Amino acid sequence: MDKKKLTGLELMKAMMEGRIPRAPIAEIVPMKPMEVAGGYVKFSARADKRHINPLGGVHGGFAATVLDSVTGCAVHTMLEAGTSYGTVDLNIKMLKAVPLEKELVAEGKVIHLSKKIGVSEGTLKDADGNLYAHATATCLIYR
């Protein structure tokens, strides 16, 4: 399958369905797509012992990586084949300590898209709806 011939939405759906491999970062920071639509993605994520900081909590980089992924992937779902993007700005608010070994849900959605810029937001929550982190991202679109 030639990934360059797929739209962003087609690529994300193929990844979710296992027809193409997930990004290698998804092995380091365990996350996988659960739902994909135009301008929206939903991932599961789980911090493990690899993500513990020197103080014994989950490192903030875990939430940052997951939120960068869902905000960027949400923008990607809106792009035509052969188009790429890069995050140029990521703002994160850590609201609660991320729990270790607990399944979390990360959602990203596009809030603005133009020819050159995509703006999205993301959340990291547990199954009860408790919000652990929130992010906004700006992505530069390379056409």
PyMOL commands that set and color helices and strands:
alter all, ss='L'
color gray80, all
select helices_A, chain A and resi 3-5+8-16+25-28+49-51+60-76
alter helices_A, ss='H'
color red, helices_A
select strands_A, chain A and resi 31-37+40-45+84-94+104-113+117-125+131-142
alter strands_A, ss='S'
color yellow, strands_A
deselect
rebuild
show_as cartoon
